[in-house]
Amino acid sequence: MLDHILDSPLSNWLKDSSPNGEHIAISSRVRLARNFEGPLFTNKNDEPSLQEVDSIARGLISTLTKADNREYSSISLDKLSDTERSVLVEKHLISPAMAEKLPYRSLVVSNDASVAVMVNEEDHLRIQAMEPGLQLMNAFKHASLIDDAIESKHVFAFHEQFGYITACPTNVGTGMRASVMLHLPALALTGRINRLIRSILQLGYSVRGLYGEGSEALGHMYQVSNQRTLGDSELDTIEQLEKIVEGIIAEERKYRQSLLHNDREGLEDRLWRSYGILQYARRIDGKEALEKLSDVQLGMDLGILPAWSDHSFNELVAVTRPNFLNKYIGKDDVTTNERDAYRATVIRQKLVDMA
Amino acid sequence: MKCNHCKQNEATIHMTNIVNNEKTEQHLCASCASDLQKDGKISPFSSFVNDMWDSNFFTNDFFKNMVYPNHVLESQHQKRCPHCGNTYDEFNRLGRFGCAQCYSVFQDQIEPLVQRIQGSKEYNGKVPSKGSNAFKKQYEIKQLRKDLEVAIQGEQFEEAARLRDRIKELESALDCNEN
């Protein structure tokens, strides 16, 4: 189970093709922060509290299986190697901060990795549910189902005025962070993205790159999420976020058309060149791979390049991650050249298989 | 993880900067981050860079300086949460509370803070149904009271009467559960 999660480039949940067959909204994620009534918060580093939460979490497996008919397992972080932990971070299954603090930290995860509960992170539990494409409501329903199942056995800290109690007041209330990963090459290439980001921020929602902030995100991937957790209900927040995302998708489509319209040949040239590089490169670093993959996916979406199977893009984006590749190659002391060569091979192979 | 700068304190601020597609990472403790920021060595915007999991930028005296007049701070200086032992000052320093009880102990300070960062201080979402369903009923009552107000103002007395009966019904159910 753990090996499967660590070794497969794509979590199973991402393999279900997105409902609209598009590659603008890549994935949706909802996370709920929950704390128990008694134990102190993890930042207090109180051993009995950490232990208590850990043992509650270990007892959850059958409860969760009953709730959504998935198989669950519990992974203790201190039993993993550094590389393995980094892979979990790259897969967004645990947070970077969590990869460093080990005893009593664990991950309860479903066999398709569509549900992952981080244990003893900043909050006692962080319940995450993931869906491919733009499916925030389904992700929320799934997370909420898990939340209810846990709550039927244990009392969560809840305050009449503030709602669900969290260690940091920025999460208090619903404890919910809903986010959508978007691939926005046309908005980025036409320079429209910065203005768009500003207006999204003004609406109280946040935009980040795939790995951190920056106006030009790697691979033109952006994460849009809600900031506020108090005042609006979960459903209102999700509805609003969905509207915003639909607005962004409409803009992206519009600018894809305008790219085509303004200089079709120039665009085709760029996209075919990127395709050529991926098809023939013998070494490619993660950054370049992401850039070219983004171009190639755009080319496929526009019908300029021959299309690959639905989840190839996501799969290859995973392959651009260094720790995942290390694990894949199967040794810890992989050199940069080895990794770049391996990456180039995996991508090339994919394009050959397709042809 | 230790702070990259002083190598002593625990790093609570994690920054990823992407400049010309070059990615650099910095892990700092609150005091080094604040010093570096004052010296202009890191951009003030860097502090907004945080991962979706946490909001480490709310550290230092950020909350304190933003929300409270001095006399309030003085008077609250000594109060401790009986469950975890934290003071409100400790929260200001860490940006994190120590336990669930802190929210009741420091409710007076948290209210304006939460209002400021969340734009609201009234929860309006999913309610746990554990045990007697007491929370759920209380919320329903609160909601019905609002509706009742609206009905009365709109002179919809039949609707108001219906709402009043429903509130009474819920309240008596709550009483039973509490006994």
Interface residues (C-beta under 8 A of the other chain):
Chain A: R31 N35 F36 E37 P39 L40 F41 N43 K44 D46 S95 P96 A97 M98 E100 E121 E122 R126 S144 D147 D148 E151 S152 V155 F156 A157 F158 H159 E160 Q161 F162 G163 I165 A167 C168 P169 T170 N171 V172 G173 T174 M176 R177 S179 G204 R208 G209 Y211 G212 E213 G214 E216 L218 Q223 S225 R228 T229 L230 G231 D232 S233 E234 K287
Chain B: M1 H14 T16 N17 I18 V19 N21 K23 F48 V49 D51 M52 W53 D54 S55 F58 F63 H83 C84 N86 L94 G95 R96 F97 G98 C99 A100 Y103 S104 Q107 I110 E111 L113 V114 I117 Q118 G119 S120 K121 E122 Y123 N124 G125 K126 V127 P128 S129 K130 G131 F135 Q138
